[in-house]
Amino acid sequence: MRYKDLSKRLDDLEVALHGKTFFWTDRNGKQAGDWLKFLKAIQYPEEEWEKTKGAKLPPEKCPLISFDMSQMDKLPMAQQMGLSVLMVSVGFPALELVTLPDGREVWQRKSGIVKLEVFDEQKT
């Protein structure tokens, strides 16, 4: 049952993103493309999946270097979070833990241009 729900949500996400162009920077430089090209660019490397059993990739292996999170603003909140979770799964810091005024902690999607900080450290 859960897989069927997940499949439906992914289908809904693909419908919402159909025809939308994304802009990002990956390890090959600046890129632009549709949802499927973006998804392929940030997919979890198969050899890493075998080694880590799908655990979050360490930053030095993350395929995504920077992304303007405002590109997701027109999507429904559930789709924004779904895409953000996908990014986090490959080691990209798309979400941050914030404390609400009442003391609860929740994950929130980052805004603006988000960069993989470790990548900058590797260059120096």
C-alpha positions as CSV (number, residue, x, y, z in Angstrom):
1,M,0.0,0.0,0.0
2,R,2.8,2.5,0.9
3,Y,4.6,1.9,-2.4
4,K,1.4,2.6,-4.3
5,D,1.0,5.9,-2.5
6,L,4.6,6.8,-3.1
7,S,4.3,6.0,-6.7
8,K,1.2,8.2,-7.0
9,R,3.0,11.1,-5.3
10,L,6.0,10.8,-7.7
11,D,3.6,10.7,-10.6
12,D,1.9,13.9,-9.3
13,L,5.3,15.5,-8.9
14,E,6.2,14.7,-12.5
15,V,2.9,16.1,-13.7
16,A,3.5,19.4,-11.8
17,L,7.1,19.7,-13.0
18,H,6.4,18.8,-16.6
19,G,7.7,21.5,-18.9
20,K,9.5,23.4,-16.1
21,T,13.1,24.2,-16.6
22,F,15.5,24.0,-13.7
23,F,18.9,25.6,-13.4
24,W,21.6,24.1,-11.1
25,T,25.3,23.5,-10.8
26,D,26.7,20.1,-10.5
27,R,30.2,18.6,-10.6
28,N,30.2,19.2,-14.4
29,G,29.4,22.9,-14.1
30,K,26.2,25.0,-14.7
31,Q,23.3,23.1,-16.1
32,A,19.7,23.7,-17.3
33,G,17.1,21.2,-18.1
34,D,13.7,19.7,-17.5
35,W,12.7,17.7,-14.4
36,L,14.0,14.4,-15.9
37,K,17.4,15.9,-16.7
38,F,17.6,17.3,-13.2
39,L,16.6,14.0,-11.7
40,K,19.1,12.1,-13.7
41,A,21.9,14.7,-12.7
42,I,21.2,14.2,-9.0
43,Q,20.4,10.6,-8.9
44,Y,22.0,8.5,-6.3
45,P,25.1,6.8,-7.9
46,E,24.4,3.1,-8.2
47,E,27.8,2.1,-6.9
48,E,27.3,4.2,-3.8
49,W,23.8,2.7,-3.2
50,E,25.4,-0.8,-3.1
51,K,28.1,0.4,-0.6
52,T,25.8,2.5,1.7
53,K,22.4,0.8,1.3
54,G,20.9,4.1,0.4
55,A,22.2,6.1,3.4
56,K,22.6,9.9,2.8
57,L,25.7,10.5,0.7
58,P,28.6,12.4,2.3
59,P,29.0,16.0,1.0
60,E,32.2,15.1,-0.9
61,K,30.2,12.6,-3.1
62,C,27.1,14.8,-3.6
63,P,26.5,15.4,-7.3
64,L,24.7,18.7,-6.7
65,I,26.9,21.8,-5.9
66,S,24.3,24.6,-5.9
67,F,20.6,25.2,-6.5
68,D,18.3,28.2,-6.3
69,M,15.5,26.9,-4.1
70,S,13.1,29.6,-5.2
71,Q,12.7,27.6,-8.4
72,M,10.3,25.4,-6.3
73,D,8.2,28.2,-5.0
74,K,5.2,27.7,-7.4
75,L,4.9,24.0,-6.5
76,P,2.6,22.8,-3.7
77,M,4.3,22.5,-0.3
78,A,4.2,18.7,-0.4
79,Q,6.0,18.6,-3.7
80,Q,8.6,21.2,-2.5
81,M,9.3,19.1,0.5
82,G,9.5,15.9,-1.6
83,L,12.0,17.4,-4.0
84,S,14.0,18.7,-1.0
85,V,14.1,15.3,0.6
86,L,15.3,13.9,-2.7
87,M,18.1,16.4,-2.6
88,V,19.0,15.6,1.0
89,S,19.2,11.9,0.1
90,V,22.2,12.7,-2.2
91,G,23.9,14.8,0.5
92,F,22.6,18.3,-0.6
93,P,21.6,20.6,2.3
94,A,18.2,21.5,1.0
95,L,16.5,21.3,4.5
96,E,17.4,22.8,7.8
97,L,16.1,22.0,11.3
98,V,14.5,25.1,12.8
99,T,13.0,25.8,16.2
100,L,9.5,27.3,16.3
101,P,8.5,29.9,18.9
102,D,6.7,27.2,20.9
103,G,9.9,25.2,21.1
104,R,9.1,22.5,18.6
105,E,11.7,21.6,16.0
106,V,10.7,21.1,12.4
107,W,12.5,20.6,9.1
108,Q,12.1,23.5,6.8
109,R,13.1,24.0,3.1
110,K,16.0,26.4,2.7
111,S,15.4,29.5,0.6
112,G,17.5,31.3,-2.0
113,I,20.6,29.9,-3.5
114,V,21.9,27.0,-1.5
115,K,25.5,25.8,-2.0
116,L,27.3,22.7,-0.9
117,E,29.8,24.2,1.5
118,V,32.2,21.3,1.6
119,F,32.7,21.6,-2.2
120,D,34.2,25.1,-1.6
121,E,36.5,23.8,1.1
122,Q,37.8,21.0,-1.2
123,K,38.9,23.7,-3.8
124,T,41.0,25.6,-1.3
